[in-house]
Amino acid sequence: MKRRKLDMGTPSHKIGASIYGTALDRAKYRGYPKVNRQKVFSLDIDVRFRDLDALGHVNHAVFFTYFEVGRTILFRNVFGDRKFRFIMAHACCDYLKPATLNDQLRLWMRVGKIGTKSFELQYELIDRHSDENRFAKGETIQVCYDYEENRSIPVPEDMRKRLTEYQRGIEIVER
């Protein structure tokens, strides 16, 4: 493996933590378009005092909790009581602006790419009263998984159908 020579003028986010680059580099590569709000799920979030760090900002890890809460409610809405097994293969968050206790947040989510064994969810955390005031954006990639066999499996057809319907903005009525 060839070693890269680093000069002191190279910003740390350009160095990269792996062969895939940093999360910021991947985000720039993917472009992270604003969420198409015609095909999304939204959830209002009130910042709690316990979400804050010593500086009075929402702690960086709490953004992933907000994503998780949204993901859980989205899955209840789309699948009802059905159980689908998947593992989290990738999660990233780009922090655009600090959120504080007085901020009223809205989480927008959409279904991104649906692959053979995985699917992507995209997130955008904004001010509830101003779409232009964005706090964070992120994505997670879930891989369908068989826990008994300890291996990835194809996305089940029923799951693929419902995710595709949600992705296209079709209202899902049967449960």
N, C-alpha and C positions, 0 to 999 in steps of 0.2 A: 504494500500500500504506500502510495506516495504521500509524503508529509507536505502539508501546506505551510508556507512561510507566512507568518502573521506580522504585519507591521502595526505599530501602535495607532495608526490612523484608521484601522479597520473597525467599524462599529461591531460590538459584540453580537448583535442580532444577525449580522451577515456571516459570522463564523460558522454557525450551524452546529447542532448537537449530534447529528447523525448524518448518514448518507442521504437522508430525505430532507435535510435542512431543518430550520426551526419552524415552529407552528406559524410564526409570522410570515416566513418565506412561503409556506404552503398556502396560507391565506391569500397572499398577493397573487400567487400562481393561479389559484382557483377563482380569483376575482371576487368572491363573496358578494354577489349582487344583493341588493336590498331584497328582502323577502317579498314575494308576490302575495299581497294580502288578500287576493281573491281566493287563494287556495291554502288557507292557513287556519290554524287553531290559535286562539289568543287567550291569555290568562292575566288578570290583574294581580299584582303582587304588592303587598305592603311591606316596606322594610321594617324589620323588628330590631330592637336595641341589641339583641344578641347577635345579629348579623354583622355588627360593626367591629372594626379593629380599633387599636389604640388611637389612631388618627381621626376616627369618626367616619371612616369610609366603609362601605360594605366590603368585607374581606374577600379576597380573590376566590377562595374556595367556595364561598357561598353562592357565587354565580352558577357553579355546577349543580348546587342544590336546587336553585331556581329551575335550571334546565331539567333536572330529575323530576321535580314536582309537575312541570308541564308535560313531560314525557309520560308520566304515570296517568295523568288525567286524560291525555290524548288517547292512550291505549284503552282506557275504560270507555271512552266515547266511541272509539272505532270498533272495539272487539267485545265490549260488554264483559261478561265473566269468563270468557275463554282464556285459556292459559297458553301462551306461546313462549317457547324457551329460546332465549338469546343471551349472548354475552356482549359486553362493551369491548370493542376492539380498538376504538380510537375516540378521543374526546379532546376538543381544543376550544379555547375561548380567547378572543381578542378583546382586550379591555380598551374602550375608546374614551371613557370619561368616568371619573369616580362617582359612585352613587352614595348618597348620605341618608340619614334617618328621615329627612323631610321629603325625599323624592318618592313619588308615586309611580311605580313601574308597571309596564305592560310587557309580557313576554309573547312574542309572535313566533310560531313554529310552523314549519312545513315539511312535508316528506320530500326528500331529495332523490338521488339516484337509487333505484332498486336493482340490485345485482342478482347473481345466481344464488349466493349464500348470504348476502348481506343487504342492508338498506341504510340509507343516510337520513338523518334528521337535521334540519338547519334551524338555528335560533337567532332571534334578534331581540334585545332588551332595550326598550325605549321609554321615554317619559310618557305617561298616560295622557298628558294634555298637549303634547307636541311631538308629532312624528319625526321631526328633524332632530330632536334631542336624543341621540343614541348613546347608550352606556356600554353595550357589549354586543358582540355577535359571535356565534360559534357553531360547531357541528359535532355530532356524534355518529359513529358508525357501529351498528349492531350486527353481529354475526349470529345466525340461527345455529343452535348447538344442541347436540344430543348428550345429556349429562351421563347417561348410562354407558354409552360407547366412548365418551370423552373425545368427540370429534365434531367438526362443523358439518352441517347438513344444508341441503337446499332450502330456500325460503318456501314454507308450505304454500300450496296453491291458494287456499282460502285467505291466508295472510297477504300474499302477493296481490290478490284481487282487491281486497279491502284497502290496502296501502295505495294501489294504483288508482282506485276510485277517489280516495281522499286526495291524492296527488293532483288529480284532474279537477277536483272541486265538485265532484258528484256527491250529492247528499246520500248518506248511507242510512237506509231505513230499517232493513231487516237485521235482526240480531240473533 
